[in-house]
Amino acid sequence: MNYLNTGALLLAAYLAVFLAACRTPLSDFLGVQTDLLPALMVYCGLSSDWATLTIVALAGGLWFDALSSNPLGVTVIPLFLVAFIVQLNRGFILREQRYAQFVLGAIASAGAPAVTGVVLLGLGQNPLIGWGSFWQGFVMAVIGGSLTPVMFWAFERFTSVFNYQPMSETSFRPDREIKRGRV
């Protein structure tokens, strides 16, 4: 487990929760509080191991629930579910394609709040669900999908700056002598 990447993911989760809690002119105009945690969990599912994605889902979900009216721990389930599904299928996903990143981010950003609503209904809570929820889901899907490739780019830059790059090996060994001519 790379502790530098885990720390960077936890810092990004903390900043995503902070941005979700802040009122911005964009959120006032659109009527939607954006949540970047599902997009972050897509990156985490494609780029890290099980321990890291569990830690990020747990910490991000608990931080998000601490600042919302959700019961503590409700958001952990959808975040972990997003990363779990992506992690299981990451061999089939075209990780480097921006379009695939956008689609995964959009699906995760629309699906995680829907799963949270289902979990809240299962707990006997009464979440505010109405016709406006479709607008909010659409806007969150577009914003989350648009920012997922940005997260991939930012974390790839972070990784290239702070981690050692793998050295490419050639099939030629420098201690081997090549004999030329006839035998």
TIZA-689718 format. One record per atom (N, C-alpha, C, CB): residue in three letters; z negated, x, y. Coordinates in steps of 0.1 Angstrom, whole numbers, plus 5000, padded with zeros to 4 digits. Glycine has a CB too. Example, Ala and Ser with C-alpha at 12.3 -4.5 7.8 and 13.67 -1.06 7.14 Angstrom:
<atoms>
ALA492251324943ALA492251234955ALA492251324967ALA491051134955SER492951284978SER492951374989SER492151295000SER494351414994
</atoms>
This chain:
<atoms>
MET500050094988MET500050005000MET500050095012MET498849905000ASN500950065021ASN501050145034ASN500150085044ASN502550155038TYR499150155048TYR498150095057TYR498650075071TYR496850185057LEU499650165075LEU500150155088LEU501050025090LEU501050275091ASN501849995079ASN502649875080ASN501749745079ASN503549865068THR500649755071THR499749645070THR499049615083THR498649665059GLY498649725090GLY498049715103GLY498949655113GLY497449845108ALA500249695113ALA501249645122ALA501449495120ALA502549725121LEU501549455107LEU501749315104LEU500549235108LEU501949295089LEU499349285107LEU498149215111LEU498149195126LEU496849275106LEU498449305133LEU498549305148LEU499649205152LEU498949445154ALA500749195146ALA501849095149ALA501348955146ALA503149125141ALA500548935135ALA500048805133ALA499048765143ALA499348805119TYR498248855148TYR497248825159TYR498048785171TYR496348945161LEU499048865175LEU499848835187LEU500548705186LEU500848945190ALA501048665173ALA501748545171ALA500748425173ALA502348535157VAL499548435169VAL498548335171VAL498148325185VAL497248365162PHE498048435192PHE497748435206PHE498948365214PHE497648575212LEU500148395211LEU501248325217LEU501348175214LEU502648395214ALA500948145202ALA500947995199ALA499847925207ALA500747985184ALA498847995210ALA497747925218ALA497947915233ALA496447995215CYS498848005238CYS499148005252CYS500047895256CYS499648145256ARG499847845268ARG500847755274ARG501847835282ARG500147645283THR503047815279THR504147885286THR505047775293THR504947975277PRO505847815303PRO506747725309PRO507847665298PRO507547785320LEU508147755289LEU509147705278LEU508447605269LEU509547825270SER507247625266SER506547525257SER506347395265SER505247575252ASP506047405278ASP505947275286ASP507247205287ASP505347315300PHE508347285289PHE509647215291PHE510047155278PHE510647325295LEU509947225266LEU510347165254LEU509347075247LEU510647285244GLY508147075251GLY507146995245GLY506647035231GLY507646855244VAL506847165229VAL506547225215VAL505747355217VAL507847245207GLN504747365210GLN504047495209GLN504647575197GLN502447475206THR505247685200THR505947765190THR504947835181THR506947855196ASP505347845168ASP504447925159ASP505348025152ASP503847825148LEU505048155154LEU505848255149LEU505348315135LEU505948375159LEU504248255131LEU503648305118LEU504548285106LEU502348235116PRO505248165105PRO506148155093PRO507248255093PRO506748015093ALA507848285105ALA508848385106ALA508348525102ALA509448395120LEU507148555106LEU506448675102LEU506248685087LEU505148695110MET505948575081MET505648565067MET506948585059MET505048435063VAL508148545065VAL509448575058VAL509648725058VAL510548505066TYR509348795069TYR509548935069TYR508549005059TYR509248995083CYS507348955059CYS506249005050CYS506648985035CYS504948945053GLY507248875032GLY507648845018GLY508748935014GLY507948695017LEU509648965023LEU510749045019LEU510449195020LEU511949025028SER509449235027SER509249385029SER507949445025SER509449405044SER507049365019SER505749425016SER505349375002SER504749385026ASP504249424998ASP503749394984ASP502849264985ASP502949514978TRP502349234973TRP501449104972TRP500249114980TRP501149084957ALA499549234980ALA498249244987ALA498449235002ALA497649384984THR499549295007THR499749285021THR500049145026THR500849375026LEU500949075018LEU501248935022LEU500148845021LEU502448885014THR499248865011THR498048785010THR497048805022THR497348814997ILE496948935025ILE496048965037ILE496548905050ILE495849115038VAL497848915052VAL498448865064VAL498348715065VAL499848915066ALA498648645053ALA498648505053ALA497148455055ALA499148455039LEU496248525049LEU494848485050LEU494348495065LEU493948565041ALA494548615070ALA494048645084ALA494848555094ALA494248795087GLY496148555093GLY496948475103GLY496548325102GLY498448485100GLY496448275090GLY496048135088GLY494648105094GLY496048095074LEU493748185091LEU492348165096LEU492248175111LEU491348265090TRP493048275117TRP493048295131TRP493648165138TRP493848415135PHE494748115132PHE495448005137PHE494547875137PHE496747975130ASP493847865125ASP492947745124ASP491747755133ASP492547735110ALA491347875136ALA490247885146ALA490547845160ALA489748035146LEU491847845163LEU492247805177LEU492847665177LEU493147905182SER492947605166SER493547465165SER492547365160SER494847465156SER492947245159SER491947145155SER492047125140SER492247005162ASN492747205133ASN492847205118ASN491547245112ASN493947295113PRO491147195100PRO490047245093PRO490347385089PRO489747155080LEU489247465089LEU489447615086LEU490047635073LEU488147685088GLY491147715072GLY491747745060GLY492947665056GLY490847735049VAL493347555063VAL494447475060VAL495747545062VAL494447345068THR495947625072THR497147685075THR497447805065THR497247735089VAL496447855058VAL496647965049VAL497547925038VAL495248015043ILE497447805033ILE498247765021ILE499747765024ILE497847625017PRO500247695035PRO501647705038PRO502147845041PRO501947615050LEU501347925048LEU501848065051LEU501948145038LEU500848125061PHE501048135030PHE501048205017PHE502248155008PHE499748195009LEU502448025009LEU503547955001LEU504848015005LEU503447805002VAL505048025019VAL506348075024VAL506548215019VAL506348075039ALA505548305020ALA505648445016ALA505848455001ALA504448525021PHE505148364993PHE505148364979PHE506648334974PHE504148264973ILE507248234979ILE508548194975ILE509548304979ILE508948054982VAL509448354991VAL510348464995VAL510148584986VAL510148495010GLN508948624983GLN508648734975GLN509248724961GLN507148764974LEU509148604955LEU509648584942LEU511148584941LEU509148444937ASN511848554952ASN513248544952ASN513948654960ASN513748414957ARG513148764963ARG513748864972ARG514848944966ARG512648954977GLY514948944953GLY516049014947GLY517348944949GLY515749024932PHE517348814952PHE518548734954PHE518948714969PHE518348594947ILE518048754978ILE518248734992ILE518848854998ILE516848704999LEU519848835007LEU520548935014LEU519648975026LEU521948895018ARG518849065024ARG517749105034ARG518349155047ARG516849205028GLU519449235046GLU520049295058GLU520949205066GLU520849415054GLN521249085061GLN522148995068GLN521348915078GLN522848905058ARG521848915091ARG521148845101ARG521248695099ARG521748875115TYR522348645093TYR522448505091TYR521348465080TYR523848475086ALA521248535070ALA520248505060ALA518848505066ALA520348605048GLN518548605075GLN517248605081GLN517048485090GLN517148735090PHE518048445097PHE517948325105PHE517648205097PHE519248305113VAL518448185086VAL518248065078VAL516848065071VAL519348065067LEU516448175066LEU515048185060LEU513948155071LEU514848315054GLY514148215083GLY513148185094GLY513148045098GLY513448275105ALA514347975099ALA514447835103ALA513747745092ALA515847795105ILE514047775080ILE513447695069ILE511947705069ILE514047735055ALA511447835070ALA510047855070ALA509347795082ALA509748005069SER509947805094SER509347755106SER509347605106SER510147805118ALA510247535099ALA510247395098ALA509347345086ALA511647335097GLY509347425075GLY508647385063GLY507147405064GLY509247455052ALA506747515070ALA505247545070ALA504447435078ALA505047675077PRO504947385089PRO504147275095PRO504247145087PRO504647245109ALA505347125080ALA505447005072ALA504447005060ALA506846985066VAL504347125054VAL503347145043VAL501947135048VAL503547285036THR501747185060THR500347175067THR500047025069THR500347245080GLY501046945073GLY500746795075GLY500446735061GLY502046735081VAL501146775051VAL500846715038VAL499446755033VAL501946765027VAL499146875035VAL497746925031VAL496746845039VAL497647075033LEU496946825052LEU495946755060LEU495846605056LEU496446755075LEU497046545052LEU496946405047LEU496246405034LEU498346355045GLY496446505025GLY495646515013GLY494146535014GLY496246625004LEU493746595026LEU492346605028LEU491746485035LEU492146735037GLY492546385038GLY492046265044GLY491946275059GLY490646235039GLN492646365065GLN492746385080GLN493846285085GLN492946525084ASN493946265097ASN494946185103ASN495746275114ASN494446065110PRO496646355109PRO497446435118PRO498346345127PRO498246545111LEU498746395139LEU499546315147LEU501046335143LEU499446365162ILE501546245135ILE502946245130ILE503646125135ILE502946255115GLY504746145142GLY505546035147GLY506946085149GLY504945995161TRP507746005157TRP509146035159TRP509346175166TRP509845925166GLY508346205174GLY508446335182GLY508246455173GLY507346335192SER507746425161SER507546535151SER508846595146SER506746485139PHE509946505146PHE511246555142PHE511846655153PHE512246435140TRP511646615166TRP512046705176TRP511246835176TRP511846635190GLN509946825174GLN509146945173GLN509647035162GLN507746915173GLY509846975150GLY510347045138GLY511647115141GLY510346955126PHE512547045147PHE513847105150PHE513747225160PHE514846995156VAL513047205170VAL512847315180VAL512147435174VAL512047265192MET511147405166MET510447515159MET511347585149MET509147465152ALA512247515142ALA513147575133ALA514147665140ALA513847475125VAL514647615152VAL515647695159VAL514947825165VAL516247615170ILE513747805171ILE513147925177ILE512648025166ILE511847875185GLY512047975156GLY511648055145GLY512748125138GLY510847975134GLY513848055136GLY515048115130GLY515648225139GLY516048015127SER515648195152SER516248295161SER515448415163SER516448225175LEU514048405162LEU513248525163LEU512948605150LEU511948475169THR513348545139THR513148615126THR514048745126THR513548535115PRO515348745130PRO516048875130PRO515548975140PRO517548845133VAL514948925151VAL514249005161VAL513049075154VAL513848925173MET512249005147MET511149065140MET511649175130MET510348955132PHE512649145122PHE513249245113PHE513649365120PHE514449185105TRP514349355131TRP514749465139TRP513549545144TRP515649425151ALA512549475150ALA511449545155ALA510649625145ALA510449445163PHE510449555133PHE509649625123PHE510449735116PHE509249525112GLU511849725116GLU512649835111GLU512549955120GLU514049795109ARG512549935133ARG512350035143ARG510950105142ARG512549985157PHE509950015140PHE508650065138PHE508550155126PHE507649955137THR509150115115THR509050185103THR509850325104THR509650105091SER510950315111SER511750445112SER511050545121SER513150415117VAL510250495131VAL509550585140VAL508250645133VAL509150515153PHE507550565126PHE506150615122PHE506150645107PHE505250505124ASN507150625099ASN507050655085ASN508150765082ASN507350535076TYR507850845072TYR508850945067TYR510050875062TYR508151035057GLN511150935065GLN512450875060GLN512650945046GLN513650905069PRO513150865036PRO513450925023PRO514651025024PRO513750815013MET514451135018MET515551235018MET516551205007MET514951375016SER517751205011SER518851175002SER519051304993SER520151135009GLU519151274980GLU519351384971GLU520851394966GLU518451374959THR521351514965THR522651524960THR522651564945THR523451634968SER523751554939SER523851584925SER523951734923SER524951514918PHE524251804934PHE524451954933PHE523052024935PHE525452004944ARG522752104925ARG521552184926ARG521852314932ARG520852204912PRO521052364942PRO521352494949PRO521152614940PRO520552504961ASP520352594929ASP520152714920ASP521152724909ASP518752704915ARG522152644909ARG523152644899ARG524352734904ARG523652504896GLU524852814895GLU525952904898GLU527252844892GLU525753044893ILE528252834900ILE529552784896ILE530452904892ILE530252694906LYS530852914880LYS531753024876LYS533252974877LYS531453064861ARG534053054883ARG535453014885ARG536253114877ARG535753014900GLY537453064873GLY538353154866GLY538453114852GLY537853304867ARG539153204844ARG539353174830ARG538253244822ARG540753224825VAL537953174811VAL536953234802VAL537553314791VAL536153114797
</atoms>
